[in-house]
Amino acid sequence: MCKKEFRYQLKLSKINELKFLSHLDWQNLILKSLRRAGVHFALTEGFNKVPKISFSPALPLFIESMCELLNFITVEPLSESFLEDFKAAAPENLRIIAIKELENDGRRMVSLDNLIQWALYEAEIPKNNIVNKTLGISNFEDLRYTLEKCLSSNELFIEKKTKKGIIKQVNYRNSIKSAEICEGKLKFILKAGQNDSLPALRADEFLKYLFCKDAIFEIKRLSFFDKSLTEIL
């Protein structure tokens, strides 16, 4: 007799000091917080059983987020006090923004890394350092011109180091869906996740291309989208 399973999706915040956590540390923090909140995970089959859980694509260090997603399966429904229990069990800057129960159709849960295809970011523009010697950015008008030039071009080559340590030039132009300046902030949608022919582009690498390699930015991930650009959760 098959055990009944319950599927959930959480949208979480990762802000302030949590932006210094690696993706592995972030995953461990989530698991510990959920277990302390009384969640009973469904486990995989095999010798090394692990919770049936899926995380959104890794967030680079020093970037905050208001949309980290988590899909997981439990053997018991979440308790009525789950939100309060999680708040008590998790760090202050790790909060549940939204929660949704997913339909259990009996099939394997889709990996978030495959479901998510685009991500919306927001970056504080470094007003005292809007300078790029190559692109000649010195003010907001120059930045707008550079963005328009970037989006109208067929090529945008950025250096990428492979797992073997080889540096190669990758054309990321089609990995940029949009970019605009809004109220002194730069908002842009970049390719994320897997299961697509386009390479995923990191937000910090895109900004370093626009400005300079030594520039420091305050970046926040705001939303995830699927292949049809429908927002997830």
C-alpha positions as CSV (number, residue, x, y, z in Angstrom):
1,M,0.0,0.0,0.0
2,C,1.4,3.3,-1.1
3,K,1.8,6.0,1.6
4,K,-0.1,9.3,0.9
5,E,2.3,12.2,0.1
6,F,1.7,15.9,0.3
7,R,3.5,18.4,-1.9
8,Y,4.3,22.0,-1.1
9,Q,6.1,25.0,-2.6
10,L,7.6,27.8,-0.5
11,K,8.8,31.2,-1.5
12,L,11.6,32.4,0.9
13,S,13.6,35.5,1.6
14,K,17.4,35.4,1.7
15,I,18.6,38.8,2.8
16,N,21.2,40.6,4.9
17,E,23.8,38.3,6.4
18,L,22.3,35.3,4.6
19,K,23.7,36.5,1.3
20,F,27.1,35.3,2.5
21,L,25.9,31.7,2.6
22,S,27.0,29.3,-0.1
23,H,24.3,27.3,-1.9
24,L,25.2,24.2,0.1
25,D,25.0,26.0,3.4
26,W,21.7,27.6,2.3
27,Q,20.3,24.1,1.6
28,N,21.4,22.8,4.9
29,L,19.9,25.8,6.7
30,I,16.5,25.2,5.0
31,L,16.5,21.5,5.9
32,K,17.3,22.1,9.5
33,S,14.8,24.9,9.9
34,L,12.0,22.8,8.3
35,R,12.8,19.8,10.5
36,R,12.8,22.0,13.6
37,A,9.4,23.2,12.5
38,G,8.1,19.6,12.6
39,V,8.1,18.8,8.9
40,H,8.2,15.0,8.2
41,F,9.8,14.7,4.7
42,A,9.1,11.9,2.3
43,L,12.4,10.1,1.6
44,T,13.8,8.7,-1.6
45,E,14.3,5.0,-2.2
46,G,17.6,3.3,-2.0
47,F,20.4,2.9,0.5
48,N,21.1,6.6,1.1
49,K,17.7,8.0,1.7
50,V,17.4,11.8,1.4
51,P,14.3,14.1,1.6
52,K,12.3,14.6,-1.6
53,I,13.1,18.3,-2.1
54,S,14.0,20.6,-4.9
55,F,15.7,24.0,-4.7
56,S,15.7,27.0,-7.1
57,P,18.9,27.7,-9.0
58,A,21.9,28.6,-6.9
59,L,22.2,32.2,-5.9
60,P,25.8,33.6,-6.2
61,L,27.4,34.9,-3.0
62,F,26.6,38.5,-2.0
63,I,23.2,38.6,-3.8
64,E,20.0,38.9,-1.8
65,S,16.7,37.4,-2.8
66,M,13.0,37.7,-2.2
67,C,11.9,34.8,-4.3
68,E,14.0,31.6,-3.4
69,L,11.8,28.7,-4.1
70,L,11.5,25.3,-2.5
71,N,9.4,22.3,-3.5
72,F,9.2,19.4,-1.1
73,I,7.1,16.3,-0.3
74,T,6.0,15.2,3.2
75,V,4.3,12.1,4.6
76,E,2.0,14.3,6.7
77,P,0.2,17.5,6.0
78,L,1.8,20.6,7.4
79,S,0.4,21.6,10.8
80,E,-1.8,24.6,11.3
81,S,1.0,26.2,13.3
82,F,3.6,25.6,10.6
83,L,4.2,29.2,9.7
84,E,4.7,30.2,13.4
85,D,6.9,27.1,14.0
86,F,9.1,27.9,11.0
87,K,9.5,31.5,12.1
88,A,10.7,30.4,15.5
89,A,13.0,27.8,14.0
90,A,14.6,29.8,11.2
91,P,17.0,32.9,11.3
92,E,15.4,36.3,11.3
93,N,16.2,37.0,7.6
94,L,14.8,33.7,6.4
95,R,11.1,34.2,6.1
96,I,8.3,32.5,4.2
97,I,6.8,35.0,1.8
98,A,4.3,32.6,0.2
99,I,3.2,29.0,0.6
100,K,1.2,26.8,-1.8
101,E,0.1,23.2,-1.8
102,L,0.9,21.5,-5.1
103,E,-1.3,18.9,-6.8
104,N,-0.1,15.4,-6.3
105,D,-0.8,13.6,-9.7
106,G,1.3,10.6,-8.7
107,R,4.1,11.6,-11.1
108,R,7.6,12.6,-10.1
109,M,7.9,16.2,-8.9
110,V,9.4,18.5,-11.5
111,S,12.8,19.9,-10.6
112,L,12.8,23.6,-10.0
113,D,16.1,23.9,-11.8
114,N,14.3,22.7,-14.9
115,L,11.0,24.5,-14.3
116,I,12.7,27.9,-13.8
117,Q,14.0,29.5,-17.0
118,W,14.2,33.2,-16.3
119,A,14.8,35.5,-13.2
120,L,14.1,39.1,-12.5
121,Y,16.8,41.1,-10.7
122,E,17.1,44.6,-9.3
123,A,20.4,46.3,-8.7
124,E,21.4,49.6,-7.0
125,I,23.3,51.6,-9.5
126,P,26.6,52.7,-7.9
127,K,26.1,56.5,-8.4
128,N,29.6,57.4,-7.4
129,N,31.1,54.8,-9.7
130,I,29.1,54.7,-12.9
131,V,32.3,54.4,-14.9
132,N,33.5,51.8,-17.4
133,K,36.6,52.8,-19.3
134,T,35.7,50.4,-22.1
135,L,32.1,51.4,-22.5
136,G,32.5,55.0,-21.4
137,I,29.7,55.0,-18.9
138,S,29.8,58.1,-16.7
139,N,26.1,59.0,-16.2
140,F,22.6,57.5,-16.4
141,E,22.2,58.6,-20.0
142,D,25.3,56.8,-21.0
143,L,24.0,53.8,-19.2
144,R,20.7,53.9,-21.0
145,Y,22.5,54.2,-24.3
146,T,24.7,51.2,-23.4
147,L,21.7,49.1,-22.5
148,E,19.9,50.0,-25.7
149,K,23.1,49.1,-27.7
150,C,23.4,45.9,-25.8
151,L,19.8,44.8,-26.4
152,S,19.9,45.8,-30.1
153,S,23.1,43.8,-30.7
154,N,23.3,40.2,-31.8
155,E,26.3,39.5,-29.7
156,L,27.4,39.9,-26.1
157,F,30.5,38.0,-25.3
158,I,31.5,37.4,-21.7
159,E,34.4,35.3,-20.5
160,K,33.5,32.0,-18.8
161,K,35.8,29.5,-17.0
162,T,34.9,25.9,-17.6
163,K,35.1,23.2,-15.0
164,K,38.5,22.2,-16.5
165,G,39.7,25.8,-15.9
166,I,39.6,26.8,-19.6
167,I,38.5,30.3,-20.3
168,K,36.3,30.8,-23.3
169,Q,34.1,33.5,-24.8
170,V,30.4,32.8,-24.6
171,N,27.7,34.8,-26.4
172,Y,25.1,35.6,-23.8
173,R,23.0,38.1,-25.9
174,N,19.9,35.8,-26.0
175,S,20.3,35.1,-22.3
176,I,19.1,38.7,-21.6
177,K,15.4,39.1,-21.9
178,S,15.1,42.8,-20.9
179,A,16.9,45.6,-19.0
180,E,15.8,49.0,-18.0
181,I,16.5,51.8,-15.5
182,C,13.6,52.4,-13.1
183,E,13.7,55.0,-10.3
184,G,17.5,54.9,-10.1
185,K,17.7,51.2,-10.1
186,L,18.5,48.8,-12.9
187,K,16.0,46.0,-13.4
188,F,16.8,43.1,-15.8
189,I,15.6,39.6,-16.7
190,L,18.3,37.0,-17.3
191,K,18.3,33.3,-18.3
192,A,18.4,31.0,-15.3
193,G,18.0,27.3,-14.6
194,Q,18.7,24.4,-17.0
195,N,16.9,22.3,-19.7
196,D,17.3,24.9,-22.4
197,S,19.7,25.7,-25.2
198,L,20.5,29.2,-23.8
199,P,23.3,29.5,-21.2
200,A,22.3,30.8,-17.8
201,L,23.8,34.3,-17.1
202,R,24.7,35.4,-13.6
203,A,23.5,38.9,-12.5
204,D,26.9,40.0,-11.2
205,E,28.7,38.9,-14.4
206,F,26.2,40.9,-16.5
207,L,26.7,44.0,-14.4
208,K,30.5,43.7,-14.4
209,Y,30.2,43.6,-18.2
210,L,28.2,46.8,-18.2
211,F,30.4,48.6,-15.7
212,C,33.8,47.2,-14.8
213,K,35.2,44.1,-13.2
214,D,36.0,45.8,-9.9
215,A,32.6,47.5,-9.4
216,I,30.5,46.4,-6.4
217,F,26.7,46.2,-6.6
218,E,23.8,45.6,-4.3
219,I,21.8,43.0,-6.2
220,K,18.5,41.4,-5.3
221,R,16.6,38.6,-7.1
222,L,12.9,39.4,-7.2
223,S,11.0,36.8,-9.2
224,F,11.3,33.5,-11.2
225,F,9.6,32.7,-14.5
226,D,9.0,29.6,-16.5
227,K,9.7,29.2,-20.2
228,S,6.6,31.2,-21.2
229,L,7.6,34.0,-18.9
230,T,4.8,33.2,-16.4
231,E,5.8,34.1,-12.9
232,I,6.2,31.1,-10.6
233,L,4.4,31.4,-7.3
